[in-house]
């Protein structure tokens, strides 16, 4: 298959390109390198020393004996989208090219508007480009399990049948997203559903859980491991997700920091499983014109507290001495709730989780160990201070949280550019 | 009350300002005059000879003996939003300041992206401005009944209680909007719901039916009628809505043109009723912090064919000779469907439809009669050619619709500016 990956420089995009190339697919990609800039803006960097795209492309060619067609560009430029679709003529477009962080979207009004404009425009450009130049292609879009929120009923895969006042209807499942970022994903999903229904496009909308880990087999194993092929690994408050952040903290002797009670339950899956699932969706496209298919993509659900305990336990087995310190929750979210999402779609296509979670965490800690100094360098960026109420204040440990509150500081007027993050200590 | 109207130069904004002023409220407003430009872009103009804002403001002062504070600006500029909120300190913000046309949003990719960027950014700026500078104010936001689509079950006001696999939950009603424009309103609603839940803002989200007519009493009646206070009246394919378009067509001897079978059922209400309903929502704000309230705002539901018949009948009574000609439907929509929306909320606040629909149509035709030449001038702009499949071709009468199809013409590459509409005749 000819597969175009938008966001190919990202945490998922790069290993997906390697995995698909290893399976014989013809891969192209586009990236604007904004993820690198956003992480720098938070005062952080990838724990793994990712290479420039030119080095990545050279390493790709060394391994696979052929070139990856790379477009250095932005989905928000429609000309670029059209040129790419017309030149590469993909069978599948995998859209991972969005701003993916809830805290980053909650920094201030300008970050919220940027996240909306960037994510919605990119997706609209792809939908129109596919409609007019590539209507047979299958769009695989990265959404998030966060689109659903945490309703007090089971979460189906995208749609459910309801009875209301004696009549029945199959409807999109109502979403209650918990951040500006998650809202943009909900908006994208509605736009894609419309494009499938009205224009006959084919799409798989992936509601993905939280991904963790460092590896896919296509990076090479043992003596065959090519460090130039490694993917990024973020651990800052904005782009680092729970397990990855805990692993980074464990490695440099910082306490692992669940937010609030830690009873927040989410779906999780390893990086290699995410790539496995994307590949299943890509290689098994929907067959009917206008099909809009939703997969909930995760291996299992865990509470944040459970995950902190698991990382601490695995860390101790590896000679580390992790502690756990609950922080005031900077977000507005339920800290204890019902959570029971379906994930039958990908299991039916053959998805099998590769390792148990403790094994994958051990592999992750081992891969990160040589880079502890890179994590230590940006350790201040791990501490959360982007609060859902619009203020900027470092979360204290829950034991300290009854101190008097710092006065609220609204976003300053007229600051129209995205500004670097300044960590304010109370 | 101190009431700020965003979109005060528009069809609803201007009469709402007059009505609220007549009731003694202190009114301010903002507009960027884009509606005038969009209608010109479609090759049309308001049937009523609306005045410049400076003339409008002078007429306002003549009638009410006080000034209306007007901001010439755009909600997409956050500085303007903040300055306005801090200066005027509104108790209520009525947000009518969006691009309101489904066909306009469906012209091409650039119009779709513009509609998204314009509508979502303006609403986000208001939400953040309210959060940081005016958190007690009540946001009355204009949504549309079109957000819901036409599900095969009753449509509640925003939320419904569902049972799913033995558990119950109150959830936002799932939306299936029929155009890019309607999608932006759905996105806005989700963003406002979030702002209320997380930041404690108070909002009423008005799901309004289709508005028709020319008048509110505050423009003056009989000898007291001040033509300088009239509101705009659009009849082109993009900004003219069903009844208004039919009235304009009847007046200049064009056939009235329902799309497709004409069995599309929608909620409708007269302009004076829309203003009555807004006033009820404004003067009866929700009392609890974080309240997000939805009103479905319409008097009754009708099919498009029924409305064409009614306009034709009223027109004949007034000496016109209207005919009806069904056109190929340029949209993708169900032309026969179940439709049963609630509207109990506003009725409970005291909403009483003023006239029966035939009376209001007769008043509208009488008000328009002196302006027939202005309608005739732009008669080409009435004919629909913006098609939901992305092509641009004038709809033929349904009897002719089995002719061979014109080849599809995709939106041209690289046309990044919004271009004037060229009506192509087949």
Interface residues (C-beta under 8 A of the other chain):
Chain A: X78 X79 X82 X83 X108 X109 X110 X112 X113 X116 X117 X120 X121 X124 X125 X128 X129 X131 X132 X133 X151 X152 X153 X154 X156 X160 X162 X163 X164 X165 X167 X168 X169 X171 X172 X173 X174 X175 X176 X177 X180 X183 X186 X187 X190 X191 X193 X194 X197 X198 X199 X332 X338 X388 X389 X390 X410 X411 X413 X414 X416
Chain B: X78 X79 X82 X83 X108 X109 X110 X112 X113 X116 X117 X120 X121 X124 X125 X128 X129 X131 X132 X133 X151 X152 X153 X154 X156 X160 X162 X163 X164 X165 X167 X168 X169 X171 X172 X173 X174 X175 X176 X177 X180 X183 X186 X187 X190 X191 X193 X194 X197 X198 X199 X332 X338 X388 X389 X390 X410 X411 X413 X414 X416
